Amino acid sequence: MKTKIAFFLAIVVVLLLAIIPSCGGEAGNDGEKSIESGEPEVGTEADDGLYVAHYLPETGFEGHRFRAVTTPKDYPWRTEFDIGEESGEVFDDALYKRNRIVEERYDIILEEIVLDGGWPGLYGNLRKSVSSDSDDFDLHMMICRDAFKASMEGFVTPVSDLKYVDISQPWYAQNINRDMSVGGKLFFAYSDECINMLELSVITLFNKNILADLAMEDVYALVDGGKWTIDKFFEMAKEANQKIDAGGAAGDDKRYGVVSPYDWFFASFWVGADIKTVMKDENNVPYFNGHNNQKLDDLLQKVYNHVYGGEDAYLDTVALMPSDPIGRARKVFEENGALFWIGGVCDIQTLRAMENNFGIAPLPKFDEAQKEYRTRTIDGWVNVVPSNARNTERTSIVMEALAVESKNYTIPAYYEVALKAKHIRDEDSERMLDLIYETRTMDMGDVVWMDNIRNVYVGEFNSKKNNFTSAVEKQLPTIEKTISKAIEAFANLP
């Protein structure tokens, strides 16, 4: 994460100077794309605060229509490749500027192919096109679990075959890309182009007025002191939980300690506690980590006891409003009906009308002995390259350029301006957002194999049962078969 000074410089460039960065300069990267890489081997930040990929060639593609399959424009949590003009909205204008830079530099036209029906049809569309060897698009947007499935089945070009994609660079999400690799093979990579990777990071939102009224401890101080733990979270939630009046509609007649849809809620605690249901061995091969795992068992029992310990402090908004559980969570929180909301970074922008002040914090740790906070990233609309792509070199150049200019323009506009300046209301929350951004991770048992792994645990919670061990043992053959199938598939792929 760059410093605030560097971010400020980037914002100034975005909003005032409108300078287009050069892709020239001395070569300083050997192109190696190791999944295990840490910091980039060479510096890529120019003197003006902008990033430069020195290894990208100066070339043109004769007006090629660079086609990207996407979801409908009204679908949330996605960026756009086809914005016709500047509108005065900071983030949209940053997207527009990024797109024009890439188009002009490489003589291409970015074109969206919006697939009717939304995300459920994306996987089938990719599979059909590749199976028929059609040249229908250059990039294809997919939800994470479907991108993984398509990769297993050979429909996606591996990152190693994308000549100019260098995932060691700072515009890539290093931790998440390592999480999504299998046996050292990576078929799609999250970069700063994927803005919803940040938006779908799970956070704790808290009502500062309720906190003050009850004279509770300062959440920011707890985070800074390493004392923001699951026990402390639920202790405060239970203290805030109380009956307000009778006769109101469901969820409106009391104040809850915490509100959230269940699928955002329960899994967030084990990821935040630095526990993954799927881990990797020394060869980067995944294995199930949920069986005979004492720390995970302790975590599940701890959360179960807190949730069902008699205080009724947690409101599941899926049960309250299945058609729009996130919208219901927002309404309850916005109207002072809960101290905490386990939501996403994307939810910050929805609270413009909230009268009371609110803050944000990372997910709580397991206990004070845990060294670092962890941020659950539940998905991300990643772009994949079809395995039958006609020109992967051209595609890799455009992908890398989009990632670099997203780092330069869209991330500063979204992160520093749209979130911090407009919606987050204090400097401490800005600091928390930095921490959240830096600690993102994915659990494959949560985002890839959610049906076979995550939902086993969540199902026990929803049924108000705590037989987690027996539930997992019943599912164990299916879990192991599912993971083994993936390992075998990736091993057989080039």
N, C-alpha and C positions, 0 to 999 in steps of 0.2 A: 504494500500500500504506500503510495507516495505521500509525502508530507502535505500539510494543509497549504504550505506556500506553493508547492508544485501544483496542487489542485487549483489554487487561486489563479496562478498563471494560466493554467489551461482554460479556466472559466473566462478570464479576461480575453483570451484569444477567441473563444467561442462567441462571446457576446459583443466584443468591440472591434477587434482587429481583423478578423476574418482572413487570417493568413493561411495559405495552403502550404503544408510542409513538403519539403523535397524528399524524394526517396533516394537521392544520391548520397555519396559519402564512401569512405573506405569500407571494403568488406571486412567483417570481423566475426563471422559465424560460419562454422564448418557444416552447418545443416544437419547435424546429428539430432535425432528426435527420440531421446531416451525417456521412457515413461518415468524412470526413477530419478531423473534430473531434479536438482533443487533450484537454486538461483541460476539465471542465465549466465553463461560463461563470459559474455561480452556486454559492455554497456550499450544501451539502445536509447538513451534519453538525450535528446539534443539540447543545445544551450538555451533554446527558447522555451523549454519545458515540455515540448512535444516529443513523442516517441517516433523513432524511425527504424524501419526494418531495412538495414543496409543491403541485405542479400537479395531483396526483390529486384528483378531485372526491370530496366526501362524499356518497355515494349508496348505494342498496341495490338488490338484484336479486331480491327476493321469493322467496328460497329456491331460486334456480336451481341445478340440479345441473350444476356445471362439470366436464365430462367430459374426461379426459385418457387417451389410448391409450398404454399402456406395454408393456414387456417383462415376462416372468414375474418374480415377486418374488425368485427365487433367482438371477437373472442379476446379475452383479457390476456395479459402477461406475454406479449410477443412484440417484437420489433418489426418494422416494415422496410421493404426494399423499394417501394414505389410511392414516394410522396411527391406530389406534383409541384408544390410551391411552399414557400415559407408562410407560416400562419401567425407568428408572434408568440406561439407557445415554445418555451425554451427547449424542451426535450424534442419535440417534433422538428423544430428548426435545426437542432443538432443532427438528427437523423438525416434530414434533407441535405445538410452540408456534407456529412460523411459520404452519403450516396453520390453527390455530385463530384466530390474529390476523386472517388474511385472510378466513376464513369469517365471523367475527363482524362485522368491519368492513363487509363488503359483502353480508351476508346471502345467502351462497351455501353450497353443500355441495360440497367437492372429492371427486370420484369417479374412481377408476381403472378403466379398461377394459383388463384384462390380456389381451393377444393371445397365444393358444396358439401354440407353435412358435418363439417367440423372434424375434430381430431380422430374420431373412431374410424374414418375412412382412409386415413393417411397410410397406414401400414399396407392395406390392400392395394392402394394405388401404386405404391413403390414396387410391391411384389409383382403386380400385373405388368407394369412397364418393363422391369428388368427381365422377367420371364419371356416376354415377347421381343426382347432386345430392341425396344423402341428408344429413340433419342428424344425423349419428351421434356427433359429438364436437366439442369446442371446441379442443383441442390434440392434437397427434399427435407422439409421440416417434419420432425417426429417427436412424440412424447418419449421420454427416456426409455421406458420398458419396451416399447415397440421398436425403438432404434436398436436396442440390445438384441431383441429377437430377430430382427431383420439381419443384423450382423452375423448372428449364429448361423443363419440359413444361407449366407453367402451373397446377400443382395446389396452389401455395402462395401465400398472401397476402403481398405485399411488406411489409417493415417500414415503409415510408413511408405505408402505408395503416392502420397501427396507431396511432391518434391519440395514445395516452398512453404509447407506448414511446419513450423518449428514450435512444438509445444513446451519447450523449455523457456520460452520468452514470457515476459511479465504480463502480456495480454491474454494469457491462458490461466485457467483455474488449476493450478498444479495438484492440489490435494484431491479434488474431485476427479480429475482425469486419471490419477493413480487408482482411485477407488473403483473406476469403471473399466479398468483394464483386466485382461485375463491371460495369465501366462506370459506377460510382457507384450501382449498384442492389444492394440487400441484401434477401434474402428470409427469412433467419433470423438471429437474433442470439444470441450466447453471453453469458449473464449469470451472476451468482453462484448462480442457481438450478441451473445445470448443474454440479454438484459434480464430475462425472467429467471435466470439462475440466481440473481440477487433477490428478485422479487419473491421467489418461492423459498426463501430462507426463513425458518421459523424463529419467532422472537416472543418475548414477553412484553406485552403492553400493560401499563399500569396507570390507574387514575390517581393523579397527584393530589387532588382535593380530598378524596377519601383517605388517602394515606395521611395527610395532614390532620384531618378531622379526628382520626383515631390515634394521633400522636405515635404513629408507627416508625420503625427505623427507616432511614434513608436507603432506598434500594441501590442507588449509585455507590454509596459508601460500602454497602454489603458486597457489591460486585468488585469494587476496587480492593477490598480487604480479603477477597477470596472466601467470603462467608455467605455468598449467594448459593444456597444449597436447596435440595428438594425439601428437606425438613423445614427450613426457614420459609420457603415459598408456601408450603401448606399451613404452616403455623400462622402466617399472616392472612392467608386466604380464609382460614377458619375464624379468625378474629373479625374479619370484615363481614363474614356471612351472618345475616340476620333477617328476621321477618320485619317488613316495613308496614304493610297493611293487608287487609283481607279483601277478597272479592275481585281482585284484578285478574286479567287474563294470565294464562300460564306463562310463567317467567317474568311477569310484571308485578307480582305481588310481594316480592322480596328482593333483597340485595344478596347476590352470590359472591363467594370468594373468587371464583374463576369461571369464565365462560369460554367455550370452544367447541367446534365439531370434534367428535371422538377420533376421527382419523388424523386430525392435526394434533390431538392432545396426547394420547397414551404413548405412541412411539417416540414422541419428542423427548420423553424423559430418559429412555435408555440411550438415545443418541447423544443427548446433552450430558449424560453421565459418562461419556467416552466408552460406550459399549456398542459393539456391532454384532448383529446376529450372524453376519457372514464376514469372515476374516480371510486374509491371504497368508499362504505359507512363504517360505524363503524363495520360492520360485514364482511368486505372484499368482499362485493358483488358489482359487477360492475354496473355502470349506465352511461347513455349518458350525457356528460357534455358540449355538443356543442350547445344546444338550450337555447336561452335567456342568453347567457354568454357574458357579456359586454366586458370583457377583451379580449376574443377570437375574438369578432367582431371588436374591435379596432385594434387588431393585424393583422387580415386579411386585413382590410382596409388600414392600414399603409403599409404593404408589397405591396398591390396592387398599391397604389399611387406611391410608390418608383419604382416599376417595370415598370409601364405604365405611368409614369409621363412625358414622352416626350423625355427623354435622351437616350432611347434604350440601356441601359448599360448592360442588361442581355442577354446572348446568351444561348438559350435552345439547347443543343446538340442532343436531341432526334429528333427535327425538322431538324437539320443539317445532322445527320447521324443515322437514326433509327436502322440500323444493328449493330452499335457499338458506342452508345452515350458516354460511359465512355472513350473509346479509343480516340474519337474525342475531348472530354474535355481535356484529357491529352495532346494531340498534340497542341491544341490552347494555353494552359497554358505553356507548355514546350517551345514553340516558341515565348514566350513573347506577346501573343495575349490577355492576360487578367491579371488584377491585382489579382483577387481572383478566387479560384476554390472551390466550395462546393463539397467535395468528401469524401472519407473514409480514415481511417488509412491504409487500404489496398493499397491505391493509392500512398503512400509515396515511396514504393519500386519501383514503375514504373518510377521514375524520375531520375534514375541514370545518364542518358545522358544529363540532363538539365544543360546548361552552367551557366545561372544566378542562384544566390542563392535564396532559398525559405525558408519560415518558416511556422509554423503551429500554429493555435490558436483554442480555442473552438468556438462553435457557439455563435453569439452575444446574449446578454440578451435583454429583452423587453425594459428596461430602467435602469437607475442607481439605482433605488430603489430596484430592484431585488437582493436578497441577494447572491444567488449562481448561477454559470453557470450550464447548463444542457446539456448533450451530448445525442443526439438521436442515439439509436442503432436500426438499421432497420431490423435486422434479426439475425440468428444464426443457424447453422446446429447442432441441439441438438440431442442427442441420447436418444431414449425411450426404455423401456423394454416392450415387448408384454404382454398383460394381461393373456395369456396362458403359460407364462414362466414356465418351469419345475423346476427350482431351483433359486428362487429369492435371497436366501441368498448368494449363490456363485456369482451371478451376482452383487449383491450390494458390495461384497468385492472387486471384480475386478474393478468396477466403481470407488469406493472410492480410491483404490490404484492408478488408472490412474489419478484421479484428484489431489491427493497429489503429485505424481511424476511429473505431469505437472507443478504444482506450483514450484517444486524444480528445474526442468530442462528445460522444453520447454518454459515456460514463461520468465525466465531470458534470455535464448538464443534468443528468438524472440524479446522480448521487449527491453532488454538492449543492445544486440549485433547487431542483424540483423537490427533493426530500428535505434537505437540511434547512434551506432558507424559507421554504413555503410552509412546511408541515411540522417538522420537529421543532419544538419550541424552547429548547435550552441547549447550552453548549455540552452539558453532560450527556444528553441523548446523542449528540453528534459523535462524541467519543465512543459511546456504546455501539453506534452503527459501524464505526471503524472496526471495533472488536468483533462484531458479528460478521462483517465482511471477511475478515482475516481468518476466521475459524470455521468456515463452511466445510462440511463433509457429507458424504453419502454412504448409507448402509445398503448394500445390494439386496439384503433381505427385506428392506423397506421399499426401495424404489424399483427394483427389477423383479424380485420374486415375492411381491407383496401378497399375492393370493395364498401362496403356500407357506409363508413364514410370518410376515407382519400380522396378517389377519387372524392367524391362530392365537396369538397373544391378545390382540384387540378383541377378538370374539369372546375370550374368557372374561375380559373386563366388562364387555357389554352385557354378558349373561350374568354378571355379578357372581362369578365363580373365580376361585383362585387356584384351580387345579392345573396350573401352567405346565408342570412337569409331565403329567399324564397326557395332557392335550398335545404336547410336543412329541411325546413318544409315539402316540397314535399316528402322527403325521410324518414321523422321522423317515420311513422308507420313501415316501413321496418326495420329501425335501432332498434326501441324498441322491435320489434318482434324477431329480431336476438339475441339481448342481453338476452331477457327473455327466449328464447329457450336454450341458453347456461346455464343460471342460473338454470333452471329446470333440465337440463341434469346432471349437476354436483351435484345438490342436491339429485338426485336419485342414484348416484354412491356411492359405499362404501368408 
